[in-house]
Amino acid sequence: MSKKHIEECVRTSLEGYLRDLRGTEPDGMYNMMVNVVEKPLLEVVMHHADNNQSKAAQWLGLNRNTLRKKLLEHKLIK
């Protein structure tokens, strides 16, 4: 799957979201999108990195402490 395909999936989902609002103005879309994309991103990367936080952090281009904080925020670790 290419980056372009992922972008198109996000674009299509956003268009559907806005259409489903039926004219109601959205609020807080940026934070909503970050949260709905970040959690599955972390889940998939952690799975493929065999739950190795150092490896996952490297793949994501994050500091390991930042990754750990995000994993805690999304309740993916205790």
C-alpha positions in Angstrom: 0.0 0.0 0.0 1.4 3.4 -1.0 1.4 6.6 1.0 -1.0 8.0 -1.7 -3.4 5.2 -1.0 -3.4 5.9 2.7 -3.9 9.6 2.0 -6.9 8.7 -0.1 -8.4 6.5 2.6 -8.1 9.3 5.1 -9.6 11.8 2.6 -12.5 9.5 1.9 -13.1 8.9 5.6 -13.0 12.6 6.3 -15.5 13.4 3.5 -17.8 10.7 4.9 -17.5 12.1 8.4 -18.3 15.6 7.2 -21.2 14.4 5.1 -22.6 12.4 8.1 -22.7 15.6 10.1 -25.4 16.9 7.7 -24.4 20.5 7.9 -23.5 20.6 11.6 -20.2 22.3 12.0 -17.4 20.0 13.3 -15.4 20.8 16.4 -12.0 19.7 17.4 -11.3 17.7 14.2 -7.6 17.9 14.5 -7.4 16.3 17.9 -10.1 13.8 16.9 -8.0 12.8 13.8 -4.7 12.5 15.7 -6.4 10.3 18.3 -8.2 8.0 15.8 -5.1 7.6 13.7 -2.5 7.4 16.5 -3.9 4.5 18.4 -4.1 2.0 15.6 -0.8 3.2 14.3 0.8 2.4 17.7 -1.0 -0.9 17.9 0.1 -2.1 14.5 3.7 -0.9 14.9 4.0 -2.4 18.4 2.7 -5.7 17.1 5.1 -5.8 14.2 8.0 -4.8 16.5 7.1 -7.7 18.8 6.2 -5.1 21.5 9.8 -3.9 21.5 9.4 -0.2 22.4 12.9 0.8 21.3 12.4 -0.8 17.9 8.9 0.7 17.6 10.2 4.2 18.6 12.9 4.0 16.0 10.4 2.9 13.3 8.1 5.8 14.2 10.9 8.3 14.5 10.1 9.0 18.1 12.0 9.1 21.3 11.3 5.9 23.3 10.0 8.0 26.3 7.6 9.8 23.9 6.4 6.5 22.6 5.9 5.2 26.1 3.9 8.3 27.0 1.7 7.8 24.0 1.2 4.1 24.7 0.1 5.0 28.2 -2.3 7.7 27.0 -4.0 5.2 24.7 -4.0 2.6 27.4 -1.9 0.2 25.3 0.4 -0.5 28.3 0.0 -0.2 32.1 
